[in-house]
Amino acid sequence: MILDDFLVFDDHGLYCRYGDFYLDPQQPVQHAVISHAHADHAVAGNRQVYCTPATARFMQLRYSKNAGGQFHLYKWHQSFTIGAVKIFFIPAGHILGSAQVVMHYEGITYLYTGDYKLQPDSTCEPIEWIKADVLITESTFGNPAIKHPDPVEEIKKLKEIESNILLGAYGLGKAQRLIKLISEYAPNKKVLVHHRIAPINTIYEQLGYAVGNYQMYNRKLMKTQDEYVYLVPPFTFDSYLRATGVKRIFASGWKNLQVNQQDTLFISDHADWDNILYTVEQVSPKQIWTLHGDGSHLKSYFDNQLTVKALN
């Protein structure tokens, strides 16, 4: 029997009382199962952390000694148990090391996707599918009006821009994907990276994922020709609000983060509406639980077919 209270939100985040653990808690807890290393899913200070090796590396880089008390690292499909719940990880395709969390309890399988994407990305493990009774899916872009364009066609836009480019992107995951895409599909552009992005690239490379061609930012280089793309994290991008002599572009799936109408770069690391529907088809759940977004469109779409409820 599916338990309606298998996962509930409390002051610390998404809690499983049957295993006494949290999924991607928002505040430090005793037992934290972490899907991936983005800061909105992986906070510092948890006492027992369960995650993939790549996620641990990124958390330790970001938080240093405060990353967590003890890390328990698991390869794909390697089972472990917390309380009475059997758990294993499968790839989510979001960033390197990002995991979906498969949970078995009393004959029922619950699948927590974390953040995930279906678009091809050679800088991380491709998403994997498994059948589950309950699909707990992010619905960041769970709207029929949102359909992500082909990232290759998006990146090719950069080839036609005849000026240096200040390219804003999240430093973990999105930046490495962009470097690889630019190297392959806009090779006339030379990528410079911010000093905060370089250590993340190093971890990717140490784990066997080449991110493409890049070099460290040097102010003098940007003054010599019009073929450079300076890749920076959001806080640096915002500080260059009045930068001259460069074209400012921010890579995101969100329209409100596009900084000008002439040069948009819609590249998202999340599932869009069609991708979510395809995920439901692959997982074949009896129920869908949504979070991280508006689940009302899914509820309407599956009316009288599947139970859909919002956790947040």
N, C-alpha and C positions, 0 to 999 in steps of 0.2 A: 504494500500500500504506500502511495506517495504521501509523504508527511508535509503538510502545508507549512509547518514551522521548522523544517529542516534547516533553512537559512533565514535569519532575521537581522534587521539592522538595529544596533544599539549605539550608545555614545562613542564606541570605539570603532565601529564599522560593521561589516557583514560577518555575522557570528553563526557558527554551527554548534549548537548546544550538545548534539549527540557525539561530537568528538572533542568538544571544548577547545576549538581553535577558531581563528579568524581568517577570512580570505581578504588579502590586500587591506589590512586594517588602516584606519586613518590616524589612530593613536597607538603608541607602543603597547604591546600585549605580551602575554606569556608564550603563546603558540601562534605564529604567523605563517600562513601558507601564502607565498608571494608569487604572483603570476609573471611579473616582469619588473624591470628595474626603473621604470619611469617614476618620478617623484610622487605623482598622485596615486600610485599603487604600492610603492615601496618606501615606507617611512623609516627613519633611523630609530634605534633603541629597542627593538623587539628582543625578547630574551631567547626564544628558540625560533629560528628561521628555517623554513623548509622551501627549497627552491632549486632551480637548475644551476649548474656550475657557472654559466655565463652571467646569470642574474646576480649571483654572489660577487663575481668580479666587479661588475658595474656598481653595485651597492658599496662595496669596500672602497672603490675609487672615489665615489661621491661623498661617503660619510666617514671614511677612515676608521678610527677606533670606535666610533659610535654606530657603526653599521648594524651591529647586533651582538647579542651575547654569545650564542653558539649557532653555527650554520650546519644544517643537514642537507647535503647535496645529493640530488637524484638524477640519473640519466632518464631518457625517455622510456616509458613503460616499466620503470623500476618501482615496484610496489612498496609502500610503507603504511603504517597504521598510526593514527592518532586517536586515542580513546577507542571507540568502537567502529570507527570509520576507516575503511581501506581506501587508499589514495594512490594515484599515479599521474604522471604528467605526459601530455602529448603536445606537439608543436602547435603554436597559434599563428605563426606567420606574421606577427606584428613587428617585432624587432628580434635581434639575435638573442636566443635563450628564452624568448617569451613562450609561456606554457598555458595550455588549457588544463584545468584541474578536473580529473575524473574521480568521482567519489562513489563508493559502493557502501550501502547500509541497508540491512535487512531485505536483501533481494532487489533493491531499487538502485538504478544508476543515475546519478546527478552529474551533469557536465557544466562546469563553470568556464566560460570562454575566456574571461579576462578581455583585454583588447585583442582584436584579431583582424587580419586582412586576407583576402584571397588573391589579390593581384600578384603576379610573379615578382620576386625580389631575391636576387642572388646573394644579398648580404645577410640573409637569415634563413632558418629552416622553413620549408613550405608547410602550410597548414595541413593537419591530418584530421581525418574524420573517424568518429566512433558512434555507434548507436547508443542512445540514452533515453531513459524514461522522462527525464526532465532536462530541458535545455535552458541554462541560465545565461542569457546572451546580453552583451552590451547592445545598446540601441542608439549610440551616438549619432548615427546618420539614418535612423530608422524612420525614414520619411519617403514615400513614393516619388516625391519631387526631386530627390537627391540621387544622382547617378554620377559616379566618378569617371572622368575621361581616361583615356589610355595614357599612362605616365610617359611612355616613350614619345608620343606625339607632343605632350606637354613640354618635355625637356628639349625637344628639337626647336622650340621657339627661341631658346637662348642663342642658337646659331645665327639668327638673323639680327640680333641686337648689336649694333656697332658702337658699343661703348663698354667700359668696365662695368661690372655688375656687383652690387652689394646684395647678396642672397641670404635672407634670414631663414633659419630652420632650427628645429629642436636638435640639440647636440647629440643625443643618443638615438640612433636608429634612422631618423630622417636624414641627418647629415651624411651618414655613410651611404645610404641608398642614393642620395643625390650625386655624391662624388662618382659612384659607379655608373650611374645613368649618364652623367656628363662625359665621363671618360669614353663611354661606348657610343653615345648618340650625338654628342656635341663636342667632338674631339678638337675642334679649333679653339675651344676655350681652355684656359689654364686655371686650375682650381688652387686657390690659396685658402688655408684654413686658420681659424682663430686658435689661439693657444689653449683654450678650454676644450676644443674638439679633438686636438691631436692625441691626447692620452687615451681617449675612447677608441680612436682609430687603431692605436697600438694593441689594445685588447682584442679587437676584431682580428687583426692580423695574427696575433699569437694563437688565437683559437682557430686559425685556418681559413679566415674569410678576408680575401683581398678586397679592398674597397675602391681600388682604381688609382688614378694618377693625381697627386696633389703635392703641394709644398707648403711650408709655413709662411704665414703672412709676412710681407716685408713692404713697408710703405713706399720705398723707392720703386719697387716693381710696378705698382699700380700707376706710376707716373710715366712709365716707358711706352706702353701700348694699350690698345683697346680690346684685349682678348682675355682679360682676367675676370674670374668670378671669385669674389671674396666671400667665403662661407662663414657666417657668424651666428651665434646663438641669439635668441630673442632679445635679451637685455642689451646686448651690444647693438643689435639692429635698431632698437628704439633710440639708442643714444646718438645714432647717425641720422636723426630726423632731418637735419638741414644740410646733409652732405651734398657737395657739389661735384660735378664731373663723373658721377656714377649713376647708374640706373638702379633704383631700389625695388626689389622684388621679394615677396615672402611666400615660401612654399607651404601650402596648407590646403586641406579640403574645405575649409570654412571660407565663405564669401567675405565675411566681415574682416578677415585677416589679409585680404588682398589689398595692397596699398595703392594701386592705381588701376584704372580700367583698361589701359592700353597693353599692359604687360602682366597678365595674370599667370600663376603657376599652380594649377589645381592638382596637387599630388598629396594623396591622403594615405595614411597607414591604418585606416579603419575600414570595416565593411560598410558598403552602401546598401541601399534598400534591396536591390536585386541580389547582392551577396548574402544578405541575411536570409532572404527567402530560400536561396540555394542551400545555405547551412541547415535550415529547418528540414529541407528535403533529404539531406545527407544523414542527419542525426535521427530523423523519424521519431520525435518525442511525443509523449502523450500530453505533456504540458510545456508551456514556454513561460519562463519568468524573465522579466526585463529589468535592466538597471543601466545607469550611465546614459540617460537620455529619455526621450519620450516614447513610451511603449504603446501609446493609444492607437497609432496607425496599425501596429501588428494585431492589437486586440480587435480592431474593426475588420481587418483583412481575414482573420481566422475565425470570425464569428460563427458559432454553431459547428465548427470543425475541431478546434483545439481550445483548451483552457489557456488563456493568456492573462497573466497578472503582473503588475509592476511591484518590484521590491522596494524601490525608492520613491 
